[in-house]
Amino acid sequence: MQNADSDEIEATVRACPSGALSLKKDEQTSEPSPSVATVSSHVMIMPNGPLRLKSPCRVTLQDGTEVDKPNGIAICRCGGSSKYPFCDGSHKTNGFKG
């Protein structure tokens, strides 16, 4: 990151397949992001992997905590994630097929 310009960093974050990377812009200079309710979503079922949503979203956890994911999200399907309900890549080593 130290040698990359802001466009390169942003492109890398947006290309993150799991949605684990995100950007937080300076509130004084950034434009407001679109409301979660106004964004069209497309959910992909990744072969032998997570459910993947590449649109901004808000996840409500079982305890009621809301987590905003501006770059989308990967939801675990294998049940092995240490960051459940979010995917941590466990499906790659635990033999998950689905």
C-alpha positions in Angstrom: 0.0 0.0 0.0 2.8 2.4 0.7 3.9 2.6 -3.0 0.4 2.5 -4.5 -1.7 5.5 -5.4 -5.3 5.9 -4.2 -6.7 4.6 -7.5 -4.7 1.4 -7.3 -5.7 0.8 -3.6 -9.4 1.5 -4.4 -9.3 -1.0 -7.4 -7.7 -3.6 -5.2 -10.3 -3.2 -2.5 -13.2 -3.3 -5.0 -11.7 -6.5 -6.6 -11.5 -8.3 -3.3 -13.5 -11.5 -3.9 -14.7 -11.9 -0.3 -15.6 -8.3 0.5 -13.3 -8.4 3.5 -11.5 -5.3 2.4 -13.3 -2.0 2.6 -12.5 1.7 2.2 -13.4 4.5 4.6 -13.2 7.9 3.1 -12.7 11.2 4.9 -16.2 12.4 5.7 -15.4 16.0 4.8 -14.3 15.2 1.3 -16.2 12.1 0.2 -19.6 12.0 -1.4 -22.4 10.2 0.5 -22.6 6.5 -0.5 -25.9 5.3 -1.8 -28.5 4.0 0.7 -28.5 0.2 1.1 -32.2 0.3 0.2 -31.5 1.9 -3.2 -28.9 -0.5 -4.4 -29.8 -3.4 -6.7 -28.3 -6.6 -5.6 -27.1 -9.8 -7.3 -26.2 -12.8 -5.2 -23.8 -15.4 -6.7 -23.3 -18.9 -5.3 -19.6 -19.5 -5.7 -18.7 -23.1 -6.6 -17.6 -24.9 -3.4 -17.5 -21.5 -1.7 -19.6 -18.7 -0.2 -22.6 -16.7 -1.3 -21.2 -13.6 -2.8 -22.9 -10.2 -3.0 -20.9 -7.5 -4.7 -23.2 -4.6 -3.9 -23.1 -2.4 -0.7 -25.2 -4.1 2.0 -26.1 -4.0 5.7 -26.0 -7.3 7.6 -28.0 -7.6 10.8 -26.3 -10.2 13.1 -28.1 -12.5 15.5 -27.5 -10.1 18.4 -29.0 -7.2 16.5 -25.7 -5.6 15.6 -25.8 -4.0 12.1 -22.6 -4.2 10.0 -22.3 -2.0 6.8 -20.3 -3.6 4.0 -19.8 -1.0 1.3 -18.0 -3.4 -1.1 -20.3 -6.3 -0.7 -19.9 -9.5 1.3 -19.2 -13.2 1.2 -21.4 -15.3 3.4 -20.1 -18.6 4.6 -21.9 -21.8 3.3 -19.5 -24.4 4.7 -20.1 -23.7 8.4 -16.4 -23.6 9.2 -15.7 -19.9 9.2 -14.2 -18.5 12.4 -15.8 -15.2 11.4 -19.3 -16.6 10.8 -21.6 -15.5 9.1 -18.8 -14.0 7.0 -16.5 -16.2 4.9 -12.9 -16.6 6.0 -11.8 -19.0 3.3 -12.2 -22.1 5.4 -14.0 -23.9 2.6 -10.7 -24.1 0.7 -9.2 -26.5 3.4 -12.2 -28.2 5.0 -13.4 -30.2 2.0 -16.6 -28.3 1.5 -18.4 -29.2 -1.7 -21.6 -27.4 -2.7 
